[in-house]
Amino acid sequence: MTLQNKLNRKAQEEMVGFVLIMLVVAIIFLVFLGIYLRGAAKTHETESKEVASFLEAVSKLTTECGFSSEYPYDVSKLISECSQNPFGTCITNNKNGCDVLRDTLNSAINSMWNFNENSPTKGYYLGIQTETGSGKYTVLEISNILSASTEIRAAEKPFPNGIVMRLEIYY
């Protein structure tokens, strides 16, 4: 084998190695591109301090309902009462406690955010769930979603006895 053949063979081996490296880099690039594009199509949800502050404040809001001499209940106490007795009637106004809770939360949310097609906020979902031995139980759900959204700002507020209130604001 001559010197020229050895040089040609070595050059061919380096070219094959370079092509293999480029193929590996291209495959890795395609994998990352696929992951990025798949993730970009999904709705983006972020933890919101504004929503968390709202949940904290609304939990202390006074309602028009009381089940005992302790009138009126605040939202957090009414959530607890509603989770234990969904058909309970307020002794103060003879309304269902869960209905009063729904009306109070709906009014508070609508007074905080403006939901319409021309505003940045496109809707909301509020859910209150409690964890029981047999799984999760939905105490209350309220939603008003006007149009599709790709951004959600959300927060959760835990209460005693495994109760969690979650609010999602759609932008």
GROMACS elastic network, one bead per residue, 0.5 to 0.9 nm:
[ bonds ]
;  ai    aj funct       b0    kb
    1     4     6  0.81809   500
    1     5     6  0.62354   500
    1     6     6  0.69259   500
    2     5     6  0.53026   500
    2     6     6  0.64167   500
    2     7     6  0.87835   500
    3     6     6  0.51269   500
    3     7     6  0.62595   500
    3     8     6  0.86826   500
    4     7     6  0.51849   500
    4     8     6  0.62133   500
    4     9     6  0.86185   500
    5     8     6  0.50579   500
    5     9     6  0.60197   500
    5    10     6  0.84965   500
    6     9     6  0.51332   500
    6    10     6  0.61063   500
    6    11     6  0.85545   500
    7    10     6  0.51177   500
    7    11     6  0.61026   500
    7    12     6  0.85980   500
    8    11     6  0.50619   500
    8    12     6  0.61549   500
    8    13     6  0.86827   500
    9    12     6  0.50651   500
    9    13     6  0.62547   500
    9    14     6  0.87064   500
   10    13     6  0.51144   500
   10    14     6  0.62802   500
   10    15     6  0.86798   500
   11    14     6  0.51440   500
   11    15     6  0.62128   500
   11    16     6  0.86839   500
   12    15     6  0.50699   500
   12    16     6  0.61881   500
   12    17     6  0.85782   500
   13    16     6  0.51371   500
   13    17     6  0.61529   500
   13    18     6  0.85903   500
   14    17     6  0.50059   500
   14    18     6  0.60764   500
   14    19     6  0.86023   500
   15    18     6  0.50021   500
   15    19     6  0.61549   500
   15    20     6  0.86098   500
   16    19     6  0.51140   500
   16    20     6  0.62195   500
   16    21     6  0.86822   500
   17    20     6  0.51078   500
   17    21     6  0.62242   500
   17    22     6  0.86310   500
   18    21     6  0.51354   500
   18    22     6  0.61989   500
   18    23     6  0.86611   500
   19    22     6  0.50404   500
   19    23     6  0.61738   500
   19    24     6  0.87154   500
   20    23     6  0.50415   500
   20    24     6  0.62690   500
   20    25     6  0.86472   500
   21    24     6  0.51835   500
   21    25     6  0.62189   500
   21    26     6  0.85965   500
   22    25     6  0.50944   500
   22    26     6  0.60614   500
   22    27     6  0.86265   500
   23    26     6  0.50445   500
   23    27     6  0.61666   500
   23    28     6  0.86225   500
   24    27     6  0.51820   500
   24    28     6  0.62241   500
   24    29     6  0.85613   500
   25    28     6  0.51617   500
   25    29     6  0.60870   500
   25    30     6  0.86655   500
   26    30     6  0.61970   500
   26    31     6  0.86891   500
   27    30     6  0.51097   500
   27    31     6  0.62554   500
   27    32     6  0.87535   500
   28    31     6  0.51410   500
   28    32     6  0.63278   500
   28    33     6  0.85726   500
   29    32     6  0.52694   500
   29    33     6  0.60635   500
   29    34     6  0.86083   500
   30    34     6  0.60607   500
   30    35     6  0.86106   500
   31    34     6  0.51785   500
   31    35     6  0.63173   500
   31    36     6  0.86673   500
   32    35     6  0.51158   500
   32    36     6  0.61031   500
   32    37     6  0.86019   500
   33    36     6  0.50983   500
   33    37     6  0.61113   500
   33    38     6  0.85250   500
   34    37     6  0.52249   500
   34    38     6  0.60549   500
   34    39     6  0.84969   500
   35    38     6  0.52257   500
   35    39     6  0.61181   500
   35    40     6  0.85900   500
   36    39     6  0.51595   500
   36    40     6  0.60857   500
   36    41     6  0.88606   500
   37    40     6  0.50412   500
   37    41     6  0.65073   500
   38    41     6  0.55838   500
   38    42     6  0.71436   500
   39    42     6  0.55654   500
   39    43     6  0.85091   500
   39    44     6  0.88596   500
   40    43     6  0.77980   500
   40    44     6  0.81655   500
   41    44     6  0.88176   500
   41   150     6  0.84836   500
   42   150     6  0.72234   500
   43   149     6  0.72929   500
   43   151     6  0.57836   500
   43   152     6  0.72288   500
   44   150     6  0.58660   500
   44   152     6  0.60941   500
   44   153     6  0.85206   500
   45   150     6  0.82383   500
   45   151     6  0.57970   500
   45   153     6  0.57244   500
   45   154     6  0.69991   500
   45   168     6  0.88203   500
   46   151     6  0.78809   500
   46   152     6  0.63190   500
   46   153     6  0.50352   500
   46   154     6  0.62665   500
   46   155     6  0.84732   500
   47    51     6  0.81284   500
   47    52     6  0.81449   500
   47   152     6  0.85739   500
   47   153     6  0.58198   500
   47   154     6  0.51955   500
   47   155     6  0.56889   500
   47   156     6  0.88633   500
   48    51     6  0.52737   500
   48    52     6  0.61695   500
   48    53     6  0.85825   500
   48   152     6  0.89969   500
   48   153     6  0.53227   500
   48   154     6  0.55335   500
   48   155     6  0.60096   500
   49    53     6  0.59505   500
   49    54     6  0.84281   500
   49   153     6  0.89106   500
   49   154     6  0.86041   500
   49   155     6  0.76171   500
   50    53     6  0.51812   500
   50    54     6  0.62064   500
   50    55     6  0.87483   500
   50   153     6  0.87054   500
   50   154     6  0.89308   500
   50   155     6  0.86776   500
   51    55     6  0.62203   500
   51    56     6  0.86343   500
   51   153     6  0.71975   500
   51   154     6  0.61926   500
   51   155     6  0.57536   500
   51   156     6  0.85171   500
   51   167     6  0.70964   500
   51   168     6  0.79058   500
   51   169     6  0.78505   500
   52    55     6  0.51396   500
   52    56     6  0.62434   500
   52    57     6  0.86739   500
   52   154     6  0.76063   500
   52   155     6  0.51125   500
   52   156     6  0.67407   500
   52   157     6  0.72264   500
   52   167     6  0.83937   500
   53    56     6  0.50674   500
   53    57     6  0.61586   500
   53    58     6  0.85287   500
   53   155     6  0.88788   500
   54    57     6  0.51153   500
   54    58     6  0.59327   500
   54    59     6  0.84533   500
   54   109     6  0.86197   500
   54   112     6  0.84468   500
   55    58     6  0.51524   500
   55    59     6  0.60555   500
   55    60     6  0.89111   500
   55   155     6  0.77884   500
   55   156     6  0.76063   500
   55   157     6  0.64536   500
   55   165     6  0.79826   500
   55   166     6  0.83353   500
   55   167     6  0.76631   500
   56    59     6  0.54262   500
   56    60     6  0.70927   500
   56   157     6  0.71055   500
   57    60     6  0.55522   500
   57    61     6  0.67227   500
   58    62     6  0.85456   500
   58    74     6  0.87583   500
   58    75     6  0.68567   500
   58    76     6  0.83735   500
   58   105     6  0.75893   500
   58   108     6  0.73082   500
   58   109     6  0.89257   500
   59    62     6  0.84667   500
   59    74     6  0.68594   500
   59    77     6  0.83859   500
   59    79     6  0.88038   500
   59   157     6  0.87697   500
   60    74     6  0.55458   500
   60    75     6  0.59540   500
   60    76     6  0.65110   500
   60    77     6  0.88429   500
   61    73     6  0.86719   500
   61    74     6  0.53378   500
   61    75     6  0.56492   500
   61    76     6  0.81924   500
   61   104     6  0.86259   500
   61   108     6  0.89995   500
   62    65     6  0.85121   500
   62    72     6  0.65317   500
   62    73     6  0.60493   500
   62    75     6  0.62506   500
   62   104     6  0.88252   500
   63    66     6  0.80795   500
   63    71     6  0.89797   500
   63    72     6  0.61049   500
   63    73     6  0.57762   500
   63    74     6  0.55010   500
   63    75     6  0.63499   500
   63    78     6  0.80437   500
   63   100     6  0.73974   500
   63   101     6  0.74240   500
   63   104     6  0.66847   500
   64    71     6  0.82027   500
   64    72     6  0.59886   500
   64    73     6  0.73336   500
   64    74     6  0.86620   500
   64    90     6  0.85339   500
   64    92     6  0.74659   500
   64    93     6  0.75355   500
   64   100     6  0.71459   500
   64   101     6  0.89395   500
   64   104     6  0.85045   500
   65    71     6  0.68595   500
   65    72     6  0.54450   500
   65    73     6  0.58307   500
   65    74     6  0.83366   500
   65    78     6  0.77778   500
   65    89     6  0.85999   500
   65    90     6  0.52873   500
   65    91     6  0.73645   500
   65    92     6  0.59248   500
   65    93     6  0.68249   500
   65    94     6  0.86560   500
   65    95     6  0.79018   500
   65    96     6  0.87301   500
   65    97     6  0.65643   500
   65   100     6  0.68487   500
   65   101     6  0.84219   500
   66    69     6  0.72634   500
   66    70     6  0.63549   500
   66    73     6  0.52446   500
   66    74     6  0.88435   500
   66    78     6  0.80619   500
   66    89     6  0.86367   500
   66    90     6  0.52368   500
   66    91     6  0.60176   500
   66    92     6  0.57619   500
   66    93     6  0.83319   500
   66    97     6  0.81123   500
   67    70     6  0.72607   500
   67    71     6  0.73441   500
   67    72     6  0.83832   500
   67    73     6  0.79271   500
   67    78     6  0.88938   500
   67    81     6  0.83797   500
   67    88     6  0.79786   500
   67    89     6  0.71871   500
   67    90     6  0.50556   500
   67    91     6  0.54367   500
   67    92     6  0.74126   500
   67    97     6  0.83006   500
   68    71     6  0.65936   500
   68    72     6  0.87807   500
   68    90     6  0.82175   500
   68    91     6  0.69160   500
   68    92     6  0.85381   500
   69    72     6  0.84317   500
   69    91     6  0.87718   500
   70    73     6  0.68449   500
   71    74     6  0.89518   500
   71    91     6  0.89415   500
   71    92     6  0.74783   500
   72    92     6  0.81013   500
   73    76     6  0.79977   500
   73    77     6  0.58814   500
   73    78     6  0.59619   500
   74    77     6  0.54728   500
   74    78     6  0.61741   500
   74    79     6  0.86727   500
   75    79     6  0.60005   500
   75    80     6  0.86277   500
   75   101     6  0.68705   500
   75   104     6  0.81059   500
   75   105     6  0.82483   500
   76    79     6  0.51119   500
   76    80     6  0.64379   500
   76    81     6  0.87440   500
   76   159     6  0.74720   500
   77    80     6  0.51467   500
   77    81     6  0.62147   500
   77    82     6  0.85540   500
   78    82     6  0.58598   500
   78    83     6  0.84337   500
   78    97     6  0.70401   500
   78    98     6  0.77611   500
   78   100     6  0.87664   500
   78   101     6  0.67167   500
   79    82     6  0.50715   500
   79    83     6  0.61145   500
   79    84     6  0.86809   500
   79    97     6  0.88379   500
   79    98     6  0.78350   500
   79   101     6  0.72250   500
   79   128     6  0.81160   500
   79   139     6  0.81570   500
   79   140     6  0.88418   500
   79   159     6  0.87540   500
   79   163     6  0.83442   500
   80    83     6  0.52372   500
   80    84     6  0.64070   500
   80    85     6  0.86283   500
   80   159     6  0.81169   500
   80   160     6  0.79979   500
   80   161     6  0.81653   500
   80   163     6  0.77220   500
   81    84     6  0.52293   500
   81    85     6  0.58946   500
   81    86     6  0.76232   500
   81    88     6  0.80437   500
   81    97     6  0.78038   500
   81    98     6  0.85248   500
   82    85     6  0.51070   500
   82    87     6  0.76780   500
   82    88     6  0.72456   500
   82    97     6  0.62500   500
   82    98     6  0.54495   500
   82   101     6  0.81148   500
   82   139     6  0.70996   500
   82   140     6  0.86140   500
   83    86     6  0.59724   500
   83    98     6  0.85441   500
   83   128     6  0.88605   500
   83   129     6  0.83455   500
   83   130     6  0.73665   500
   83   137     6  0.88296   500
   83   138     6  0.85198   500
   83   139     6  0.55312   500
   83   140     6  0.85085   500
   83   163     6  0.82047   500
   84    88     6  0.88859   500
   85    88     6  0.53474   500
   85    97     6  0.85893   500
   85    98     6  0.87846   500
   86    89     6  0.88586   500
   86    96     6  0.80037   500
   86    97     6  0.72684   500
   86    98     6  0.61545   500
   86   139     6  0.76748   500
   87    96     6  0.63057   500
   87    97     6  0.72694   500
   87    98     6  0.74547   500
   88    95     6  0.84690   500
   88    96     6  0.58122   500
   88    97     6  0.58102   500
   88    98     6  0.77980   500
   89    92     6  0.87018   500
   89    93     6  0.82133   500
   89    94     6  0.55997   500
   89    95     6  0.54199   500
   89    97     6  0.55570   500
   89    98     6  0.86573   500
   90    93     6  0.58061   500
   90    94     6  0.50962   500
   90    95     6  0.55198   500
   90    96     6  0.61283   500
   90    97     6  0.56579   500
   90   100     6  0.86793   500
   91    94     6  0.55428   500
   91    95     6  0.80014   500
   92    95     6  0.81846   500
   93    96     6  0.88133   500
   94    97     6  0.87374   500
   95    98     6  0.86494   500
   95    99     6  0.71787   500
   95   100     6  0.69121   500
   96    99     6  0.52681   500
   96   100     6  0.64017   500
   96   101     6  0.87498   500
   97   100     6  0.51070   500
   97   101     6  0.61776   500
   97   102     6  0.86339   500
   98   102     6  0.60611   500
   98   103     6  0.85732   500
   98   139     6  0.84630   500
   98   140     6  0.75959   500
   99   103     6  0.61277   500
   99   104     6  0.84873   500
  100   103     6  0.51430   500
  100   104     6  0.60232   500
  100   105     6  0.85717   500
  101   104     6  0.51318   500
  101   105     6  0.61129   500
  101   106     6  0.84193   500
  101   140     6  0.87532   500
  102   105     6  0.53366   500
  102   106     6  0.59545   500
  102   107     6  0.84566   500
  102   140     6  0.74578   500
  102   141     6  0.81757   500
  102   142     6  0.72286   500
  103   106     6  0.51329   500
  103   107     6  0.59953   500
  103   108     6  0.85259   500
  104   107     6  0.52425   500
  104   108     6  0.61708   500
  104   109     6  0.86895   500
  105   108     6  0.50661   500
  105   109     6  0.60965   500
  105   110     6  0.85338   500
  105   126     6  0.86879   500
  105   142     6  0.85695   500
  106   109     6  0.52771   500
  106   110     6  0.61553   500
  106   111     6  0.85674   500
  106   126     6  0.89297   500
  106   142     6  0.73513   500
  106   143     6  0.87854   500
  107   110     6  0.52322   500
  107   111     6  0.60975   500
  107   112     6  0.86801   500
  108   111     6  0.51765   500
  108   112     6  0.62967   500
  108   113     6  0.88567   500
  109   112     6  0.51917   500
  109   113     6  0.62436   500
  109   114     6  0.88200   500
  109   124     6  0.84937   500
  110   113     6  0.53992   500
  110   114     6  0.63682   500
  110   115     6  0.74126   500
  111   114     6  0.73254   500
  113   121     6  0.71516   500
  113   169     6  0.89345   500
  114   119     6  0.66616   500
  114   120     6  0.83156   500
  114   121     6  0.65992   500
  114   122     6  0.84600   500
  114   123     6  0.87680   500
  115   118     6  0.83004   500
  115   119     6  0.63449   500
  115   120     6  0.78884   500
  115   121     6  0.54221   500
  115   122     6  0.54866   500
  115   123     6  0.57752   500
  115   124     6  0.84137   500
  115   144     6  0.84183   500
  115   145     6  0.84799   500
  115   146     6  0.76821   500
  116   119     6  0.54627   500
  116   120     6  0.80838   500
  116   121     6  0.70512   500
  116   122     6  0.60494   500
  116   123     6  0.77883   500
  116   146     6  0.68942   500
  116   147     6  0.89562   500
  117   120     6  0.78890   500
  117   121     6  0.81149   500
  117   122     6  0.65076   500
  117   146     6  0.70704   500
  117   147     6  0.75551   500
  118   121     6  0.84806   500
  118   122     6  0.85416   500
  119   122     6  0.69663   500
  119   171     6  0.87646   500
  120   170     6  0.85580   500
  120   171     6  0.56175   500
  121   124     6  0.82248   500
  121   169     6  0.69924   500
  121   170     6  0.57972   500
  122   144     6  0.84641   500
  122   145     6  0.61801   500
  122   146     6  0.54957   500
  122   147     6  0.59737   500
  122   148     6  0.77006   500
  122   149     6  0.70883   500
  122   169     6  0.77248   500
  122   170     6  0.53244   500
  122   171     6  0.53357   500
  123   143     6  0.74695   500
  123   144     6  0.52155   500
  123   146     6  0.56080   500
  123   147     6  0.73940   500
  123   148     6  0.89919   500
  123   149     6  0.86322   500
  123   168     6  0.84437   500
  123   169     6  0.60581   500
  123   170     6  0.50909   500
  123   171     6  0.73383   500
  124   142     6  0.80995   500
  124   143     6  0.55267   500
  124   144     6  0.54181   500
  124   145     6  0.57859   500
  124   146     6  0.87968   500
  124   152     6  0.89277   500
  124   167     6  0.71851   500
  124   168     6  0.54607   500
  124   170     6  0.56898   500
  125   141     6  0.73939   500
  125   142     6  0.58382   500
  125   144     6  0.65669   500
  125   145     6  0.75149   500
  125   166     6  0.80064   500
  125   167     6  0.57997   500
  125   168     6  0.51556   500
  125   169     6  0.67251   500
  125   170     6  0.82491   500
  126   140     6  0.79791   500
  126   141     6  0.56673   500
  126   142     6  0.51356   500
  126   143     6  0.61558   500
  126   165     6  0.72123   500
  126   166     6  0.56374   500
  126   168     6  0.64031   500
  126   169     6  0.87486   500
  127   138     6  0.73269   500
  127   139     6  0.77035   500
  127   140     6  0.57623   500
  127   142     6  0.64942   500
  127   143     6  0.84235   500
  127   164     6  0.81547   500
  127   165     6  0.57892   500
  127   166     6  0.52906   500
  127   167     6  0.66130   500
  127   168     6  0.88214   500
  128   137     6  0.86774   500
  128   138     6  0.60374   500
  128   139     6  0.53809   500
  128   140     6  0.51313   500
  128   141     6  0.64239   500
  128   163     6  0.69920   500
  128   164     6  0.56649   500
  128   166     6  0.63341   500
  128   167     6  0.88340   500
  129   136     6  0.64952   500
  129   137     6  0.55215   500
  129   139     6  0.53212   500
  129   140     6  0.71302   500
  129   141     6  0.87399   500
  129   162     6  0.81626   500
  129   163     6  0.56309   500
  129   164     6  0.54305   500
  129   165     6  0.65621   500
  129   166     6  0.83751   500
  130   135     6  0.84889   500
  130   136     6  0.57095   500
  130   137     6  0.52934   500
  130   138     6  0.64666   500
  130   139     6  0.68793   500
  130   161     6  0.74840   500
  130   162     6  0.53425   500
  130   164     6  0.62702   500
  130   165     6  0.88610   500
  131   134     6  0.79929   500
  131   135     6  0.58018   500
  131   137     6  0.62380   500
  131   138     6  0.88670   500
  131   161     6  0.78716   500
  131   162     6  0.52824   500
  131   163     6  0.65991   500
  131   164     6  0.85399   500
  132   135     6  0.51896   500
  132   136     6  0.59452   500
  132   137     6  0.69534   500
  132   161     6  0.89808   500
  132   162     6  0.77986   500
  133   136     6  0.83102   500
  134   137     6  0.86851   500
  138   141     6  0.73089   500
  139   163     6  0.88316   500
  145   148     6  0.77263   500
  145   149     6  0.89169   500
  145   170     6  0.75946   500
  147   170     6  0.88403   500
  148   170     6  0.83481   500
  148   171     6  0.87731   500
  149   152     6  0.74390   500
  149   170     6  0.59418   500
  149   171     6  0.58095   500
  150   170     6  0.76845   500
  150   171     6  0.69933   500
  151   169     6  0.84539   500
  151   170     6  0.60202   500
  151   171     6  0.52496   500
  152   168     6  0.62098   500
  152   169     6  0.56005   500
  152   171     6  0.60770   500
  153   167     6  0.83234   500
  153   168     6  0.56964   500
  153   169     6  0.52118   500
  153   170     6  0.65943   500
  153   171     6  0.77305   500
  154   166     6  0.71939   500
  154   167     6  0.55338   500
  154   169     6  0.61620   500
  154   170     6  0.86687   500
  155   165     6  0.84138   500
  155   166     6  0.58225   500
  155   167     6  0.57052   500
  155   168     6  0.68094   500
  156   164     6  0.65837   500
  156   165     6  0.55453   500
  156   167     6  0.65027   500
  156   168     6  0.89089   500
  157   163     6  0.85535   500
  157   164     6  0.56779   500
  157   165     6  0.51503   500
  157   166     6  0.64535   500
  157   167     6  0.86951   500
  158   162     6  0.72327   500
  158   163     6  0.59211   500
  158   165     6  0.63448   500
  158   166     6  0.86781   500
  159   162     6  0.64438   500
  159   163     6  0.50062   500
  159   164     6  0.58793   500
  159   165     6  0.78041   500
  160   163     6  0.60872   500
  160   164     6  0.85676   500
